[in-house]
Amino acid sequence: MSQATNDPTGHQPRMLTLADLNELAGRLAEQADSIENLAARAMADDMRLAARLISALLRTGVVQKTVTIAEI
């Protein structure tokens, strides 16, 4: 993932390309599927939901540019 210049708060926002977002969705889904601890089941569900949301945004073309985390 490429990185942008520092913002006024001193944080360095991350730049995510469409390919980065697609890879993130895949990793989230894989990691969620590997969670076996019952106490972490809600976290796994949230990870799957986030992965599906990212995939849907990419598939429908809602996200059509590089996304800066600071924009979210």
One Martini backbone bead per residue (centre of mass of N, CA, C, O) as a GRO file, in nm:
protein
   72
    1MET     BB    1   0.097   0.036   0.022
    2SER     BB    2   0.057   0.350  -0.009
    3GLN     BB    3   0.168   0.684   0.089
    4ALA     BB    4   0.112   0.975   0.232
    5THR     BB    5   0.130   1.259   0.362
    6ASN     BB    6   0.121   1.442   0.619
    7ASP     BB    7  -0.092   1.551   0.845
    8PRO     BB    8  -0.175   1.790   1.083
    9THR     BB    9  -0.181   1.553   1.320
   10GLY     BB   10   0.074   1.347   1.231
   11HIS     BB   11  -0.052   1.159   1.046
   12GLN     BB   12  -0.036   0.881   0.813
   13PRO     BB   13  -0.205   0.833   0.552
   14ARG     BB   14  -0.364   0.589   0.374
   15MET     BB   15  -0.338   0.441   0.057
   16LEU     BB   16  -0.604   0.293  -0.140
   17THR     BB   17  -0.654   0.081  -0.369
   18LEU     BB   18  -0.851  -0.133  -0.530
   19ALA     BB   19  -0.658  -0.370  -0.481
   20ASP     BB   20  -0.628  -0.330  -0.177
   21LEU     BB   21  -0.929  -0.370  -0.110
   22ASN     BB   22  -0.953  -0.654  -0.225
   23GLU     BB   23  -0.739  -0.780  -0.040
   24LEU     BB   24  -0.873  -0.705   0.227
   25ALA     BB   25  -1.131  -0.866   0.190
   26GLY     BB   26  -0.991  -1.141   0.174
   27ARG     BB   27  -0.848  -1.133   0.450
   28LEU     BB   28  -1.096  -1.097   0.628
   29ALA     BB   29  -1.240  -1.356   0.545
   30GLU     BB   30  -1.014  -1.556   0.621
   31GLN     BB   31  -0.986  -1.471   0.919
   32ALA     BB   32  -1.277  -1.525   1.002
   33ASP     BB   33  -1.272  -1.834   0.927
   34SER     BB   34  -1.031  -1.892   1.154
   35ILE     BB   35  -1.226  -1.840   1.379
   36GLU     BB   36  -1.301  -2.042   1.686
   37ASN     BB   37  -1.372  -1.855   1.902
   38LEU     BB   38  -1.664  -1.786   2.056
   39ALA     BB   39  -1.592  -1.495   2.169
   40ALA     BB   40  -1.512  -1.405   1.849
   41ARG     BB   41  -1.767  -1.424   1.663
   42ALA     BB   42  -1.848  -1.123   1.628
   43MET     BB   43  -1.586  -1.039   1.490
   44ALA     BB   44  -1.613  -1.228   1.249
   45ASP     BB   45  -1.878  -1.110   1.145
   46ASP     BB   46  -1.765  -0.823   1.097
   47MET     BB   47  -1.547  -0.908   0.894
   48ARG     BB   48  -1.741  -1.025   0.683
   49LEU     BB   49  -1.904  -0.768   0.640
   50ALA     BB   50  -1.668  -0.590   0.547
   51ALA     BB   51  -1.590  -0.765   0.306
   52ARG     BB   52  -1.864  -0.744   0.158
   53LEU     BB   53  -1.870  -0.437   0.134
   54ILE     BB   54  -1.615  -0.396  -0.027
   55SER     BB   55  -1.696  -0.577  -0.264
   56ALA     BB   56  -1.956  -0.422  -0.339
   57LEU     BB   57  -1.824  -0.146  -0.397
   58LEU     BB   58  -1.645  -0.252  -0.625
   59ARG     BB   59  -1.862  -0.393  -0.807
   60THR     BB   60  -2.050  -0.119  -0.836
   61GLY     BB   61  -1.845   0.146  -0.846
   62VAL     BB   62  -1.834   0.341  -0.601
   63VAL     BB   63  -1.533   0.274  -0.608
   64GLN     BB   64  -1.297   0.476  -0.834
   65LYS     BB   65  -1.056   0.525  -0.629
   66THR     BB   66  -0.839   0.631  -0.431
   67VAL     BB   67  -0.813   0.573  -0.082
   68THR     BB   68  -0.821   0.765   0.207
   69ILE     BB   69  -0.843   0.713   0.533
   70ALA     BB   70  -0.902   1.014   0.610
   71GLU     BB   71  -1.185   1.015   0.444
   72ILE     BB   72  -1.347   0.805   0.646
   0.00000   0.00000   0.00000
